[in-house]
Amino acid sequence: MTISLEPAGPAHRLYLSQLALYLRHSRQILAAWDLYSDRHSDPETFQPYDEDAYGLRQQKRDADTLSAFGRVYYHADELVHVAERQLAQLSPTDRTRRYAWQVRELRDATQRLYAVHDDWRAVRAALPESARPGTKAYEEPLAESYAEAWSYLDQWAIHGQALFAVAALAQRQSTAPALTLPPTAPVHTAGAIPSRVRR
């Protein structure tokens, strides 16, 4: 795969803005899910009061999260690749090492998301013609695919902010003024001693 995304270029900024939308929406989706889960589960056993209703609400969470990730999905590998390039140009510190770990987590999550999508396409291709959207034969494997993808989408929600931090550090380094060295002091040789101090 060839990736030609230019760091800090217009496309890179666009993809980061799409990621920012996902991070905001995913937080809202997760907050709504946490509220539902708290209200519809036993506070001691954490078991849902109604497993069927709980499962359907969980499927909605998964589908909504994947939908929010939509535009980011097609450029996720490019965003990770650019962050890796930017990190390679930064001086190693505790902070950049932490970002590097987060970017590796994002790369792994992205690869697994793409694998889940490929698996779903294979499953969908093998479905009978009668299994159309809206039918149980179609919706059940689709929900399973969404459920499998959710944990990797959650990794993006957790670590995605690191891409903005890396981009900001790289931008700061690229615009920092060059360090200028003071002029070298002249070196006096024995033959250059002023005549007034000669004896």
N, C-alpha and C positions, 0 to 999 in steps of 0.2 A: 504494500500500500504506500502510495506517495502522498505525503502531506506537505502542502506548500503554504500553509497559513503563516502569515507574517506577524511576528509578535508586535503588539501595540498598533497594528494596522486596522483599517476600518472593519474588516471581517472579524478580526479578533475581538474588537470592542463590541461588535454586534453580538457575537456568541456569548461573551461575558454578560452582556445585558440580559440575554435570554436566560442564562444561568441564574442571574440575580432574581428574575421573576420566579423561576422554579424554586429557589431557596425560600422565597417568601410564601409561595403557594403551598409548598410541602409542609412548612411550619403550621400553616392554617389547617391543612388537612389532618396533620398529626394531632394538633390541639383538639380538633373536633372529635377525632377518634378516641383520644384519651378521656374526654368528657363523657362520650357515649359509654365507653368501657367501664368507667367508674360508676355510672348510674345504673348499668344493667348487669353488674357482676356482684357476687357476694363479697363483701369487704374482707372477710376472713379467709375464704377458700379461693377467691378470685375466679370462681367458676361462673359462667354466664347463667342468668336466670332462664333464658330461652336460647338454646344453642342454635336453633335454626335462624332466628332473627339476628342473633349475634354473628353467625357466619355470613349472612347476606350483607350485613353492615360492614364486615371486614372485607368482603369482596368489593364493595363500593370504595372503601379506602384504597385498596390496591389499584383499582381501575382509575380512580381520580388522580392518584400519585403518578401513574404511568402517563396519563393524559397531560398532566402538568409538565412532565419531563419531555414531552413530545419534540419540541424544536431542538432542545439540547441533545437529544439522542443521536441525531445525525452528525453532530460535530463533537461529541464527547471525546472521541479518541484524539481529535486535533487539539482540543483544549489541553488535554493531558500532555500531549507531545510538546506543545509550546512551553508549558510549565517546566517540563524536564529540561528543555534547552535553556530556559532562563535560569533555572537553578544551577546548571552546570557553569554558568558565567558568574555566579555569586560566590563570595568568600564563604567558606564553611563556618558556620556558627551553630550553637545549640538551636537557635530559631530556624535556620535554614534546614538543619537536619530533621527537625520536626516536620517542616513543610514537605521535605522529600519523602518522609514516611507517609504522610497524608496523600501525596500525589501517587505513590505506589499503590495505596489502598484504592484510589480512584481508578487507576489503570486496571487493577484486578476486577473491580466492580464493573467497569465498562466491558471488558472482555467477557465476563459472565453474562452481562445483559445481552450482548450480541449473540452469545451461545443460546440463551433462552429464546431469543427471537427466532433463531434458525431452527431450534427444536419445534417451536410452535408452527412454523411454516411447514415443516415436515409432517406434523400431526394433522394440520389442516388439509394438506394435500391428500392424506390418506382417508379422510372422512368420506362417508357416502354422500351422494348428491342430495339426499334428503336432509342432511345435517346443514342447515342454513342458519345464519344469525337469528337469534331468538328462540331456536329450538334447544332442547335440553342436550342433545347430542353434540351441539356446537358450543353452547355456553359453558358446559362443565369443563371441558379441556381448556377453554379459553381462561376461565377463572383460575384453573390450576397454574396456567402459564403466568398470569398476573401475580398470583401468590408467590411463585418462585422468583419473580423479578423484584418483588417489593423490597426484600432485604438489600439488594444491590442498589436500588433507588434510594433507600435510606442511607446507604454509605455516601452517596452523593449529597444528600441533605446534611450529613454530619461533617463531611470533609470538603465540600465544594468551596467553602469560603477561603480555603488555602490558596486557590488559584488566583483570587483577587490580591491576596497578600503577596504572593510571589510576583505577580505582575507589577504591583506597586514598588516592591524592592528593586526589581529590574529597571523600572522607569527612573527611579531615584538615582540608581547607579549610572545610568546612561546620560543623565542630565547634570551629574555632579561636575563641578569645575575641575579641570586637570590640575594635579599638584605640581607646582613649579618649584624647582630647586634653586637655592640662592646661588649667585655667581661664584665661581671658584676663585679663592684668593690667590693672588700671584705668588709664585714660589721664587724666593731670592736665592741665588747661587753665590758662592764665595766671590766670584768675580764681579758681583753686582753690589758690593758694599760701598756706600757713599764715601767719597774721598775725604770728607771732613772728619771721619772717625779713624782714618789711617794714621799710624804712627811712623 
